[in-house]
């Protein structure tokens, strides 16, 4: 059974930033705003981290821009057939 790795320190920082930014501004931060606050100068590095969070189901974006991202509730772990 393959277990998902825990979030990196940087991914946790990005999630905290997105959460507080949405509370304060009503929408998600841009890639450049995220990079400036978590210490990433490359927008492609920020986009990669955001894509990893989206792949895990922790954030989603209804539009093309990352500023439209939304936080998602973490999904409960899946159980095998034998645990019913």
CORJOGI-V762853 format. One record per residue. N is the residue number from 1. RES is the residue in one small letter. PSI is psi as a letter, one per 20 degrees, with the letter a starting at -180 (none if undefined). Layout:
BEGIN
{{N:RES:PSI} {N:RES:PSI}}
END
This chain:
BEGIN
{{1:x:p} {2:x:p} {3:x:q} {4:x:p} {5:x:q} {6:x:r} {7:x:q} {8:x:r} {9:x:g} {10:x:g} {11:x:h} {12:x:g} {13:x:h} {14:x:g} {15:x:g} {16:x:g} {17:x:g} {18:x:g} {19:x:g} {20:x:h} {21:x:g} {22:x:g} {23:x:g} {24:x:h} {25:x:i} {26:x:i} {27:x:r} {28:x:q} {29:x:r} {30:x:r} {31:x:g} {32:x:h} {33:x:g} {34:x:g} {35:x:g} {36:x:h} {37:x:h} {38:x:j} {39:x:k} {40:x:o} {41:x:i} {42:x:p} {43:x:h} {44:x:h} {45:x:g} {46:x:g} {47:x:h} {48:x:g} {49:x:g} {50:x:h} {51:x:h} {52:x:g} {53:x:h} {54:x:g} {55:x:h} {56:x:i} {57:x:j} {58:x:h} {59:x:r} {60:x:r} {61:x:o} {62:x:h} {63:x:a} {64:x:h} {65:x:q} {66:x:i} {67:x:i} {68:x:j} {69:x:q} {70:x:q} {71:x:q} {72:x:q} {73:x:p} {74:x:q} {75:x:q} {76:x:q} {77:x:q} {78:x:q} {79:x:q} {80:x:r} {81:x:h} {82:x:i} {83:x:j} {84:x:none}}
END
